[in-house]
Amino acid sequence: MPVSKKFMKKKDQFNCTFRVPKKEAHGANKICLVGEFNEWKTDSMPMTALKNGDFKIDIQLQPGKTYQYRYLVDDKEWQNDIKADAYWPIPEFSVDNSVINVM
């Protein structure tokens, strides 16, 4: 499921809902959203585990920007969002980061 984005006119921000479906969580106990918006802090944005096995978090982002992010699963495995808006290569780590466009 792609990140859902809803513009909040009063706050001049987007409310962005990030969701990792159960089938992509692979039995995870914990998933954290990590990215430019939280200075890549690995534990500052834990996602909520839902009863159906999905993980979810809502955050507010400034419009007119793009942000790189990834999911950290059980403090050891990095995952990309399979339905990100784009991907940004990080050659020094031989990976791509997920990208969200907040336009």
C-alpha positions as CSV (number, residue, x, y, z in Angstrom):
1,M,0.0,0.0,0.0
2,P,1.5,3.3,-0.9
3,V,1.8,6.1,1.6
4,S,-1.4,8.0,1.8
5,K,-1.1,11.8,1.9
6,K,-3.7,14.3,3.0
7,F,-3.1,18.0,2.9
8,M,-4.1,19.8,6.1
9,K,-4.8,23.4,5.1
10,K,-4.9,24.8,8.6
11,K,-1.4,23.5,9.4
12,D,0.0,23.9,5.9
13,Q,1.3,20.3,6.2
14,F,0.6,16.9,4.8
15,N,-0.6,14.1,7.1
16,C,1.2,11.1,5.8
17,T,0.2,7.6,6.8
18,F,2.9,4.9,6.3
19,R,1.7,1.3,6.4
20,V,3.6,-2.0,6.1
21,P,1.1,-4.8,5.3
22,K,1.3,-8.0,7.2
23,K,2.6,-9.9,4.2
24,E,5.6,-7.5,3.9
25,A,6.2,-7.4,7.6
26,H,7.2,-11.1,7.6
27,G,6.3,-11.7,11.2
28,A,8.1,-8.7,12.6
29,N,7.7,-7.8,16.2
30,K,8.8,-4.2,15.7
31,I,9.1,-1.8,12.7
32,C,10.5,1.8,12.9
33,L,10.1,4.4,10.2
34,V,13.6,6.0,9.7
35,G,14.4,8.8,7.3
36,E,15.5,12.4,6.7
37,F,12.4,13.7,8.5
38,N,13.8,12.3,11.8
39,E,17.5,12.6,11.1
40,W,17.8,8.9,10.5
41,K,17.2,8.1,14.2
42,T,16.5,4.4,14.3
43,D,14.2,4.4,17.3
44,S,12.3,7.7,17.3
45,M,9.4,6.6,15.1
46,P,8.1,3.1,16.1
47,M,5.1,2.0,14.0
48,T,2.0,0.7,15.7
49,A,1.3,-3.0,15.3
50,L,-2.4,-3.4,14.2
51,K,-4.6,-6.4,15.1
52,N,-4.6,-7.5,11.4
53,G,-0.7,-7.8,11.4
54,D,-0.1,-4.5,9.6
55,F,2.2,-1.8,11.0
56,K,1.2,1.9,10.7
57,I,2.4,5.4,11.6
58,D,1.1,8.9,10.9
59,I,3.5,11.8,10.6
60,Q,3.2,15.4,9.3
61,L,5.6,16.6,6.6
62,Q,6.1,20.0,4.9
63,P,4.8,20.4,1.4
64,G,7.0,21.0,-1.6
65,K,9.8,18.6,-0.4
66,T,11.0,15.0,-1.0
67,Y,12.2,12.8,1.8
68,Q,14.3,9.6,1.8
69,Y,13.3,6.9,4.2
70,R,13.4,3.1,5.0
71,Y,11.9,0.7,7.5
72,L,14.0,-0.9,10.2
73,V,12.5,-4.3,11.1
74,D,13.3,-5.8,14.5
75,D,16.3,-3.5,14.9
76,K,18.3,-5.5,12.3
77,E,16.8,-5.6,8.8
78,W,16.4,-2.6,6.5
79,Q,13.4,-2.7,4.1
80,N,12.3,-0.3,1.4
81,D,8.7,0.6,0.7
82,I,7.8,-1.5,-2.3
83,K,5.3,1.2,-3.4
84,A,7.4,4.3,-2.7
85,D,7.1,7.3,-5.0
86,A,10.7,6.8,-6.2
87,Y,14.0,5.3,-5.1
88,W,17.3,7.0,-4.5
89,P,20.5,5.0,-4.9
90,I,23.1,5.1,-2.1
91,P,26.2,3.7,-3.8
92,E,28.4,3.6,-0.7
93,F,26.0,1.1,0.9
94,S,24.9,-0.6,-2.3
95,V,21.2,0.1,-1.6
96,D,18.4,2.3,-2.6
97,N,16.3,4.5,-0.2
98,S,12.6,4.9,-0.6
99,V,11.5,8.4,-1.5
100,I,8.2,10.2,-0.7
101,N,7.3,13.3,-2.7
102,V,5.2,15.7,-0.7
103,M,3.8,18.0,-3.3
